[in-house]
C-alpha cells in the first residue's frame, strides 16, 4: 500500500473519534508534514472572538453605568461626548471600533496622526487625549499577542478615549471650539449640525478616518487660505519674527536713518517690501514708500505712505500676536454654516465692507457703515427675503428716547424738519397726536409712551431702500442720507444696522430674477415716495461676520483693528484648558 493511501486510511479511521482540530495536528504527526501555525491561528481566532465579546460586554456595562447624561472618565480624565459617544456604541451594539482580535485597527493610528495635525487648524492637539492615547498605544504594541495579554479594562479605556477624541475634534472642526453666543469653550460635543455618531460610524466602516475629519472642517477657500497663512506666520515666528521699529518722529519718503533701516527690514520679513535692493539701506526711497502703502492697505489704515503713530503701532505688533489673530478668525470660520449658499452677501463688520459672492468669487463690493462701539452690530446669519422702497422709519424706543427726545426738548420744530410724526397706542387704538400738545420737558425715558415714525423722503434716516433679513436683533441693511461718512476709513457710526454705499445696485442684484424690477423700475418706484414692499424672487443668505484677519482672493493676508474688543475674550477661551 502506498504511503498516500495508507495516510488516507488512517485519517478516515480517526475522523470519527476526534475533532477536526485534532485532525490537523495528527496529520502533521502521522506523515511528518509541517503545518506551521495551524494551532496558533485557531487559538488566535478563538482568542480574538473572546476578546471582542469581552470588550463588547465591558463597553456596554461601562456606558450604561455612566447614567444619563453620560459621565465617563478615564484615569481621571473627562470624556466629553456625553450624547454622541453612547449613541455611537448603541447603534453598533457596543461592538468596539478601534480594537479587534487582530489587534489595534489601522484607523487608531490614523486618528492619532490627525490629532497631531489639530494645531494646523488653529486648535490644540493636547485637548484631544493625544498624550494619553499615544502612551497607551505604545505600551500595548501592535501584535495580536500583545493585545490579548493586555488588561481588558485598559483596552476599554483606550477604545473610549479614541472615540471621544474623534467626536470632540470632529465637533470642533464642524462648529468651533468656542460657543459664539457665550464665548465659552464648547467641550460637550453635542451642539452640532452634523450627526457625529453617524460620521464616525461611516469613517470606521469605510476606513476613512483622515478623509472624514478633513471633510468636517470648513470647505471654503477662505478658511484654507487662512490655514496657509497660519503656517506661514508660524514659520516667521520660528525664525525670530521681525524687528521692532523704535518710537520716534513720523517717517516718510526722503527721510533716512537707523529707524528707516529697521523699517526696511521689518517690511521685508512680511513681504511688503518686494524689492529690497538699494544703495542706501537707511534711505526712505520709492520702493519703501510703496511697501509702507502696501502694509497700510492690508491693515485697513490710511494709505498715505507716512509712518505715523497708527502705522507704527501696527508694525510693532509681534508675530505671535498675529498668529493669535489668525487662529481667532479661523475659529470664526468654523461658526459659519457648512454651506454658505450658491450666492450670498457677507458683511465684514471689522472691515466696514459688504461683498456679494457667487461660487466663492466676489462679484460686487461696497463700503458699509456699522454700529458704534456702544451699539454694536451683532454677528449672525440669516436670509434676505424682501426689500422696502421709500420706507417709513419706525424709530425703535431706545433711539427715540436717547437720540430724538433730547432734540425735541430743545426745539419742537425738529420733528417737522425731520418729517417725524408722533403716535400713541398700538394696533387699532393707534392715533396720531399733535406734538405741540405735549409738554416734552416732562417726558423722560421712564414715562415715554409715544412712538415716532419718520415719513419717506430725502431726510429719512433709512434712505430710499431697506433690505430685510428677519432676525432676533431687528438688524437690517439700508440706504443712508449721510453719504459723506463713506469717505472715512473707520466707519462705525450707525445704531447697529448696516448702512450700505450702493443701495440701488444691491436692489438691482437681489431682484434680478424678477423681470418687473430693473434699475429704471426701482428708481421710478422710489420717486413716487410711497412705501412699497417687494418680495425677492428667491431668498439670499446674508452673513454678518467679524473678521479681524483673513486672506483675500489675491492671496494677501489682511488684518483689521478689533473695533469692538471681541478678539481678547475669544483668544482667552481658545487657550482655556479642558475641565477636570
C-alpha positions as CSV (number, residue, x, y, z in Angstrom):
1,X,0.0,0.0,0.0
2,X,1.4,3.4,-0.9
3,X,2.1,6.0,1.7
4,X,-0.6,8.2,0.4
5,X,-3.3,5.5,0.5
6,X,-2.1,4.5,4.0
7,X,-2.4,8.1,5.2
8,X,-6.0,8.3,3.9
9,X,-6.9,5.0,5.5
10,X,-5.6,6.1,8.9
11,X,-7.2,9.5,8.6
12,X,-10.7,8.1,7.8
13,X,-10.4,5.9,10.9
14,X,-9.6,8.6,13.4
15,X,-12.1,11.2,12.0
16,X,-15.0,9.7,13.9
17,X,-13.0,9.6,17.1
18,X,-11.5,13.1,17.3
19,X,-12.5,16.6,16.5
20,X,-11.4,18.4,13.4
21,X,-8.9,20.5,15.3
22,X,-7.0,17.4,16.4
23,X,-7.0,16.1,12.8
24,X,-4.9,19.0,11.8
25,X,-2.4,18.1,14.5
26,X,-2.5,14.4,13.9
27,X,-2.0,14.9,10.1
28,X,1.3,16.5,10.9
29,X,2.4,13.8,13.2
30,X,1.3,10.8,11.0
31,X,3.0,11.8,7.8
32,X,5.7,14.1,9.2
33,X,4.2,17.1,7.3
34,X,4.9,20.6,8.6
35,X,1.7,22.6,9.3
36,X,3.1,25.8,10.6
37,X,0.9,28.0,12.8
38,X,-2.3,26.0,12.4
39,X,-2.9,25.6,16.1
40,X,-1.8,29.1,16.9
41,X,-4.1,30.5,14.1
42,X,-7.1,28.8,15.5
43,X,-6.2,29.8,19.1
44,X,-5.8,33.4,18.0
45,X,-9.1,33.3,16.1
46,X,-10.8,32.0,19.3
47,X,-9.0,34.5,21.5
48,X,-10.0,37.3,19.1
49,X,-13.6,36.3,19.3
50,X,-13.4,36.0,23.1
51,X,-11.6,39.4,23.3
52,X,-14.2,41.1,21.1
53,X,-17.1,39.6,23.2
54,X,-15.5,40.6,26.5
55,X,-14.8,44.2,25.3
56,X,-18.3,44.4,24.0
57,X,-19.8,43.5,27.3
58,X,-17.4,45.8,29.3
59,X,-18.3,48.7,27.0
60,X,-22.0,48.1,27.5
61,X,-21.7,47.9,31.2
62,X,-19.4,50.9,31.4
63,X,-21.6,53.2,29.3
64,X,-24.9,52.0,30.9
65,X,-23.5,52.6,34.4
66,X,-22.5,56.2,33.5
67,X,-26.1,57.3,33.6
68,X,-27.9,60.0,31.6
69,X,-26.4,62.3,30.5
70,X,-23.4,60.1,30.3
71,X,-20.5,61.0,32.6
72,X,-17.4,58.8,31.8
73,X,-13.9,59.3,33.0
74,X,-10.6,57.5,32.0
75,X,-7.8,57.8,34.5
76,X,-9.4,60.9,36.0
77,X,-9.8,62.5,32.6
78,X,-13.3,63.5,31.5
79,X,-14.8,62.2,28.3
80,X,-16.8,65.0,26.7
81,X,-19.1,63.3,24.2
82,X,-22.0,62.8,26.6
83,X,-24.6,62.1,23.8
84,X,-22.7,61.2,20.6
85,X,-20.5,58.6,22.3
86,X,-23.2,56.4,23.8
87,X,-25.3,56.8,20.7
88,X,-22.4,55.6,18.6
89,X,-22.0,52.4,20.6
90,X,-25.7,51.8,21.0
91,X,-26.1,51.9,17.2
92,X,-23.4,49.3,16.7
93,X,-24.5,47.1,19.6
94,X,-21.4,48.0,21.6
95,X,-19.0,46.5,19.1
96,X,-15.5,48.0,19.6
97,X,-14.5,50.4,16.8
98,X,-10.7,50.5,17.3
99,X,-9.7,47.1,18.8
100,X,-10.4,43.6,17.5
101,X,-9.0,40.1,17.6
102,X,-6.3,41.1,15.1
103,X,-5.0,44.0,17.2
104,X,-5.4,47.7,17.2
105,X,-7.0,48.9,14.0
106,X,-5.2,51.0,11.4
107,X,-7.8,53.7,12.0
108,X,-6.4,54.2,15.5
109,X,-3.0,55.2,14.2
110,X,-4.6,57.4,11.5
111,X,-6.7,59.2,14.2
112,X,-3.5,59.7,16.2
113,X,-1.8,61.4,13.2
114,X,-4.9,63.5,12.6
115,X,-5.0,64.7,16.2
116,X,-1.4,65.7,15.9
117,X,-2.4,67.9,13.0
118,X,-5.1,69.8,15.0
119,X,-2.6,72.6,15.6
120,X,-2.6,73.3,11.9
121,X,-6.3,74.1,12.3
122,X,-5.7,76.7,14.9
123,X,-6.8,74.2,17.6
124,X,-4.7,72.4,20.3
125,X,-3.9,68.8,19.8
126,X,-3.4,68.4,23.5
127,X,-7.2,68.9,24.0
128,X,-8.0,65.5,22.4
129,X,-6.3,63.0,24.8
130,X,-3.3,62.9,22.5
131,X,-0.6,62.1,25.1
132,X,-2.7,59.5,26.9
133,X,-3.7,57.7,23.7
134,X,-0.1,57.8,22.3
135,X,1.3,56.3,25.5
136,X,-1.3,53.6,25.6
137,X,-0.8,52.6,22.0
138,X,3.0,52.4,22.6
139,X,2.6,50.3,25.7
140,X,0.1,47.9,24.2
141,X,2.1,47.3,21.0
142,X,0.5,46.2,17.7
143,X,0.6,42.4,17.5
144,X,-2.5,40.3,18.5
145,X,-0.5,38.5,21.2
146,X,0.3,41.9,22.8
147,X,-3.4,42.9,22.7
148,X,-4.7,39.6,24.1
149,X,-2.4,39.8,27.1
150,X,-3.4,43.4,27.8
151,X,-5.9,44.2,30.6
152,X,-9.4,44.3,29.3
153,X,-10.3,47.5,31.2
154,X,-7.2,49.2,29.8
155,X,-8.4,48.2,26.3
156,X,-11.8,49.6,27.0
157,X,-10.2,52.8,28.3
158,X,-8.3,53.1,25.0
159,X,-11.4,52.4,23.0
160,X,-13.3,55.1,24.8
161,X,-10.5,57.7,24.5
162,X,-10.2,57.2,20.8
163,X,-13.9,57.5,20.2
164,X,-14.2,60.6,22.4
165,X,-11.1,62.2,20.7
166,X,-12.7,61.7,17.2
167,X,-16.1,63.0,18.3
168,X,-14.7,66.1,20.1
169,X,-12.1,67.0,17.5
170,X,-14.7,66.5,14.7
171,X,-17.2,68.6,16.6
172,X,-14.7,71.4,16.9
173,X,-13.9,71.3,13.2
174,X,-17.6,71.4,12.3
175,X,-18.8,74.3,14.6
176,X,-15.8,75.6,16.6
177,X,-14.2,75.0,20.0
178,X,-16.0,78.1,21.4
179,X,-19.7,78.8,21.7
180,X,-20.1,82.1,19.9
181,X,-23.1,83.1,22.0
182,X,-21.3,82.7,25.3
183,X,-17.6,82.8,24.2
184,X,-17.2,79.8,26.4
185,X,-15.3,76.7,25.3
186,X,-17.7,74.0,23.9
187,X,-16.4,70.8,25.4
188,X,-19.5,68.7,25.1
189,X,-19.6,67.5,21.5
190,X,-23.4,67.7,21.0
191,X,-24.2,71.2,19.8
192,X,-23.8,70.3,16.2
193,X,-25.5,70.3,12.8
194,X,-23.7,67.1,11.9
195,X,-24.6,63.7,13.4
196,X,-21.1,63.0,14.8
197,X,-22.0,59.4,15.8
198,X,-23.1,58.7,12.2
199,X,-19.9,60.4,10.8
200,X,-17.7,58.2,13.0
201,X,-19.6,55.0,12.0
202,X,-19.1,55.8,8.3
203,X,-15.4,56.6,8.9
204,X,-14.8,53.3,10.8
205,X,-16.8,51.2,8.4
206,X,-15.1,52.6,5.3
207,X,-11.7,53.0,6.8
208,X,-11.7,56.8,6.1
209,X,-10.8,58.4,9.4
210,X,-8.4,61.1,7.9
211,X,-10.7,61.9,5.0
212,X,-13.8,62.2,7.2
213,X,-12.1,64.6,9.6
214,X,-10.8,66.7,6.6
215,X,-14.3,66.9,5.3
216,X,-15.6,68.2,8.6
217,X,-13.6,71.3,8.6
218,X,-14.8,74.4,6.7
219,X,-14.6,73.7,3.0
220,X,-14.5,77.3,1.8
221,X,-11.3,78.6,0.2
222,X,-11.2,81.5,2.7
223,X,-10.6,79.0,5.5
224,X,-8.0,77.1,3.6
225,X,-6.1,80.4,2.8
226,X,-6.2,81.4,6.4
227,X,-4.9,78.0,7.3
228,X,-1.9,78.5,5.0
229,X,-1.3,82.0,6.5
230,X,-1.1,80.4,9.9
231,X,1.6,78.0,8.7
232,X,3.5,80.9,7.1
233,X,3.4,83.2,10.2
234,X,4.4,80.3,12.4
235,X,7.4,79.8,10.2
236,X,8.2,83.5,10.5
237,X,7.9,83.3,14.3
238,X,10.1,80.2,14.5
239,X,12.9,82.3,12.8
240,X,12.6,85.1,15.4
241,X,9.7,87.1,14.0
242,X,10.5,90.7,12.8
243,X,12.4,93.6,14.3
244,X,10.6,96.3,16.2
245,X,10.7,99.9,14.9
246,X,11.5,102.3,17.8
247,X,9.1,105.1,18.6
248,X,10.1,108.5,17.1
249,X,9.1,111.2,14.6
250,X,7.0,110.2,11.7
251,X,8.9,108.8,8.7
252,X,8.2,109.3,5.0
253,X,9.8,109.3,1.6
254,X,13.1,111.2,1.6
255,X,13.9,110.5,5.3
256,X,17.0,108.5,6.3
257,X,18.5,107.0,9.5
258,X,18.6,103.8,11.6
259,X,14.9,103.7,12.1
260,X,14.4,103.7,8.3
261,X,16.8,100.8,8.1
262,X,14.8,98.8,10.7
263,X,11.6,99.7,8.9
264,X,13.0,98.3,5.7
265,X,14.0,95.1,7.5
266,X,10.6,94.8,9.1
267,X,8.7,95.1,5.8
268,X,11.0,92.6,4.1
269,X,10.1,89.9,6.6
270,X,6.3,90.0,5.8
271,X,6.9,90.5,2.0
272,X,5.5,94.1,1.9
273,X,8.9,95.2,0.6
274,X,9.1,93.1,-2.5
275,X,12.3,94.6,-4.0
276,X,14.7,95.2,-1.1
277,X,17.7,96.1,-3.3
278,X,19.0,99.6,-2.5
279,X,22.3,101.5,-2.5
280,X,21.2,103.2,0.8
281,X,19.7,100.8,3.4
282,X,19.0,103.8,5.6
283,X,17.2,105.8,2.9
284,X,13.3,106.0,2.6
285,X,13.1,105.5,-1.2
286,X,10.3,104.9,-3.6
287,X,10.3,101.1,-3.1
288,X,10.0,101.6,0.7
289,X,7.2,104.1,0.1
290,X,5.3,101.6,-1.9
291,X,5.9,98.9,0.8
292,X,4.5,101.2,3.5
293,X,1.4,101.8,1.4
294,X,1.0,98.1,0.8
295,X,1.3,97.5,4.5
296,X,-1.2,100.2,5.3
297,X,-3.7,98.9,2.8
298,X,-3.7,95.4,4.2
299,X,-4.1,96.7,7.7
300,X,-7.0,99.0,7.0
301,X,-5.0,102.2,7.7
302,X,-5.0,105.5,5.9
303,X,-2.8,104.8,2.8
304,X,-0.5,107.8,2.7
305,X,3.0,106.3,2.8
306,X,3.7,108.0,6.1
307,X,4.8,106.0,9.1
308,X,2.9,107.9,11.9
309,X,1.6,106.6,15.2
310,X,-1.1,104.3,13.8
311,X,1.1,102.7,11.2
312,X,4.0,102.4,13.7
313,X,1.7,100.7,16.2
314,X,0.6,98.1,13.6
315,X,4.2,97.5,12.5
316,X,5.2,96.6,16.1
317,X,2.5,94.0,16.7
318,X,4.5,90.8,17.2
319,X,4.4,87.7,15.0
320,X,3.0,85.7,17.9
321,X,0.1,88.2,18.3
322,X,-0.6,88.0,14.5
323,X,-0.7,84.2,14.9
324,X,-3.2,84.5,17.7
325,X,-5.3,86.8,15.5
326,X,-5.2,84.3,12.6
327,X,-6.3,81.4,14.9
328,X,-9.1,83.5,16.3
329,X,-10.5,84.1,12.9
330,X,-10.2,80.5,11.8
331,X,-12.4,79.8,14.8
332,X,-14.9,82.3,13.5
333,X,-15.0,80.5,10.1
334,X,-16.0,77.3,12.0
335,X,-19.0,79.2,13.4
336,X,-20.4,79.6,9.9
337,X,-22.8,77.2,8.2
338,X,-21.1,74.5,6.2
339,X,-23.0,75.7,3.1
340,X,-23.0,79.5,2.8
341,X,-25.2,79.3,-0.3
342,X,-24.5,79.4,-4.1
343,X,-24.6,83.2,-3.8
344,X,-24.6,85.2,-0.6
345,X,-23.8,88.5,1.0
346,X,-21.0,88.9,3.5
347,X,-20.7,92.0,5.7
348,X,-17.4,92.1,7.5
349,X,-18.1,94.4,10.4
350,X,-14.4,95.0,11.3
351,X,-13.6,95.9,7.6
352,X,-16.7,98.1,7.1
353,X,-17.5,96.4,3.9
354,X,-20.2,94.3,2.1
355,X,-19.3,91.7,-0.5
356,X,-21.6,89.8,-2.9
357,X,-20.2,86.4,-3.6
358,X,-21.1,83.8,-6.2
359,X,-19.3,80.5,-6.2
360,X,-16.7,81.9,-3.9
361,X,-16.0,84.7,-6.3
362,X,-16.7,88.4,-5.3
363,X,-19.0,90.0,-7.9
364,X,-19.6,93.2,-6.1
365,X,-18.1,95.1,-3.2
366,X,-19.3,98.2,-1.4
367,X,-18.4,100.2,1.7
368,X,-20.6,99.8,4.7
369,X,-21.2,101.7,8.0
370,X,-21.6,99.6,11.1
371,X,-22.7,100.1,14.7
372,X,-20.9,102.3,17.1
373,X,-19.0,100.7,19.9
374,X,-21.9,101.2,22.3
375,X,-24.4,100.0,19.7
376,X,-22.5,97.1,18.2
377,X,-23.7,95.3,15.1
378,X,-24.2,91.6,16.1
379,X,-22.8,88.6,14.3
380,X,-25.3,86.2,12.8
381,X,-26.5,84.5,9.6
382,X,-30.0,85.0,8.1
383,X,-31.7,85.2,4.7
384,X,-32.8,88.4,3.0
385,X,-36.4,87.8,1.9
386,X,-37.8,91.2,0.8
387,X,-36.9,94.9,0.5
388,X,-38.9,98.1,1.1
389,X,-38.7,101.0,-1.3
390,X,-39.3,104.5,0.2
391,X,-39.6,103.1,3.7
392,X,-41.1,104.6,6.8
393,X,-38.7,104.6,9.7
394,X,-40.4,103.3,12.8
395,X,-38.0,104.7,15.4
396,X,-37.0,102.0,18.0
397,X,-37.9,103.1,21.5
398,X,-34.3,103.2,22.7
399,X,-33.3,105.5,19.9
400,X,-36.5,107.6,20.3
401,X,-35.6,108.3,24.0
402,X,-31.8,108.6,23.6
403,X,-31.5,110.4,20.3
404,X,-34.7,112.2,19.3
405,X,-36.3,113.2,22.6
406,X,-33.3,115.4,23.6
407,X,-33.6,117.2,20.2
408,X,-37.4,117.7,20.7
409,X,-36.8,119.2,24.1
410,X,-34.5,121.8,22.6
411,X,-36.7,122.6,19.6
412,X,-40.2,121.2,18.8
413,X,-39.6,122.1,15.2
414,X,-37.1,119.3,15.0
415,X,-39.9,116.9,14.3
416,X,-41.3,118.8,11.4
417,X,-37.8,119.4,10.0
418,X,-37.1,115.7,10.0
419,X,-40.5,114.6,8.8
420,X,-41.3,112.7,12.1
421,X,-44.9,112.1,13.3
422,X,-45.9,111.2,16.8
423,X,-48.3,108.4,17.7
424,X,-49.9,106.9,20.8
425,X,-51.4,103.5,21.3
426,X,-51.0,100.2,19.4
427,X,-52.9,98.3,16.7
428,X,-56.4,99.5,16.2
429,X,-56.0,102.1,19.0
430,X,-53.1,103.8,17.3
431,X,-53.7,107.5,16.8
432,X,-51.5,110.4,15.6
433,X,-51.2,113.3,18.0
434,X,-50.1,116.9,17.7
435,X,-46.6,117.1,19.2
436,X,-47.4,120.7,20.3
437,X,-50.0,119.3,22.8
438,X,-47.3,117.5,24.7
439,X,-45.1,119.1,27.4
440,X,-41.9,117.5,26.3
441,X,-39.9,118.9,29.2
442,X,-41.7,116.5,31.5
443,X,-41.2,113.5,29.3
444,X,-38.4,111.1,30.3
445,X,-37.4,107.5,29.4
446,X,-39.5,106.2,32.3
447,X,-42.8,107.8,31.2
448,X,-42.2,107.8,27.5
449,X,-45.3,106.3,25.9
450,X,-45.1,107.7,22.4
451,X,-43.9,106.3,19.0
452,X,-42.0,108.3,16.4
453,X,-42.4,107.5,12.7
454,X,-40.3,109.2,10.0
455,X,-42.0,109.6,6.6
456,X,-40.4,108.6,3.4
457,X,-38.4,111.4,1.8
458,X,-35.0,112.9,1.3
459,X,-34.2,113.2,5.0
460,X,-35.4,109.7,6.0
461,X,-32.7,108.0,8.0
462,X,-33.2,104.8,6.1
463,X,-32.7,106.5,2.7
464,X,-34.6,105.1,-0.3
465,X,-34.3,101.3,0.4
466,X,-34.1,98.9,3.3
467,X,-33.3,95.2,2.9
468,X,-35.0,92.9,5.3
469,X,-33.5,89.7,6.8
470,X,-35.6,88.5,9.7
471,X,-33.6,88.1,12.9
472,X,-33.9,88.4,16.7
473,X,-31.7,91.6,16.7
474,X,-34.0,93.6,14.4
475,X,-31.0,94.4,12.3
476,X,-31.2,95.1,8.6
477,X,-29.4,96.7,5.7
478,X,-30.4,100.2,4.4
479,X,-29.5,103.3,2.5
480,X,-28.5,106.5,4.2
481,X,-28.6,110.2,3.8
482,X,-25.1,110.6,5.4
483,X,-23.2,109.8,2.3
484,X,-20.1,111.7,3.5
485,X,-19.4,109.0,6.1
486,X,-18.4,106.5,3.5
487,X,-15.2,108.5,2.9
488,X,-14.0,107.7,6.4
489,X,-11.5,104.8,6.8
490,X,-13.1,103.6,10.0
491,X,-16.9,103.6,9.7
492,X,-18.6,102.7,13.0
493,X,-21.3,105.3,13.1
494,X,-24.7,103.5,13.0
495,X,-27.1,102.4,15.7
496,X,-26.5,98.7,14.9
497,X,-28.0,98.3,11.4
498,X,-25.8,98.3,8.3
499,X,-25.8,101.3,6.0
500,X,-24.6,100.5,2.5
501,X,-22.9,102.6,-0.1
502,X,-24.7,101.3,-3.2
503,X,-28.4,100.6,-2.3
504,X,-29.8,100.8,-5.9
505,X,-27.1,98.4,-7.2
506,X,-27.8,96.0,-4.4
507,X,-31.6,96.2,-5.1
508,X,-30.9,95.5,-8.8
509,X,-28.9,92.5,-7.8
510,X,-31.3,90.9,-5.4
511,X,-34.3,91.5,-7.7
512,X,-32.5,90.3,-10.9
513,X,-34.7,87.2,-11.2
514,X,-37.8,89.3,-11.5
515,X,-38.2,90.9,-14.9
516,X,-40.6,93.6,-13.5
517,X,-37.8,95.1,-11.4
518,X,-34.9,96.6,-13.4
519,X,-33.0,99.7,-12.4
520,X,-35.5,102.1,-14.1
521,X,-38.5,100.5,-12.3
522,X,-36.7,100.7,-9.0
523,X,-36.0,104.4,-9.4
524,X,-39.5,105.1,-10.6
525,X,-41.0,103.5,-7.6
526,X,-38.7,105.4,-5.3
527,X,-39.6,108.7,-7.0
528,X,-43.3,108.1,-6.1
529,X,-42.4,108.5,-2.4
530,X,-44.8,105.8,-1.2
531,X,-43.7,102.9,0.8
532,X,-43.7,99.7,-1.2
533,X,-42.7,96.1,-0.2
534,X,-41.1,93.9,-2.8
535,X,-40.5,90.2,-2.3
536,X,-37.3,88.8,-3.6
537,X,-37.5,86.1,-6.3
538,X,-35.5,83.9,-4.0
539,X,-34.1,84.3,-0.5
540,X,-30.4,85.2,-0.4
541,X,-28.2,84.2,2.6
542,X,-26.6,87.1,4.5
543,X,-23.7,86.5,6.8
544,X,-22.8,89.3,9.2
545,X,-19.2,88.5,10.3
546,X,-16.5,90.0,12.4
547,X,-13.2,89.1,10.8
548,X,-10.0,90.9,12.0
549,X,-7.8,88.6,9.9
550,X,-8.4,87.0,6.5
551,X,-6.7,86.2,3.2
552,X,-8.2,87.8,0.1
553,X,-8.6,86.2,-3.3
554,X,-5.2,87.6,-4.4
555,X,-3.5,85.7,-1.5
556,X,-2.8,88.8,0.6
557,X,-3.2,88.4,4.4
558,X,-5.4,91.2,5.7
559,X,-5.6,92.4,9.3
560,X,-8.0,94.9,10.9
561,X,-8.5,96.7,14.1
562,X,-10.5,94.9,16.7
563,X,-13.1,97.8,16.9
564,X,-15.4,96.0,19.4
565,X,-12.7,94.3,21.6
566,X,-14.1,90.9,20.6
567,X,-10.7,89.2,20.0
568,X,-9.4,89.1,23.5
569,X,-12.2,87.1,25.2
570,X,-12.2,84.7,22.2
571,X,-8.4,84.3,22.4
572,X,-8.6,83.5,26.2
573,X,-11.4,81.0,25.6
574,X,-9.3,79.2,22.9
575,X,-6.5,78.5,25.3
576,X,-8.6,77.6,28.2
577,X,-7.8,74.0,29.4
578,X,-10.4,71.3,29.4
579,X,-12.3,71.0,32.7
580,X,-11.0,68.3,35.1
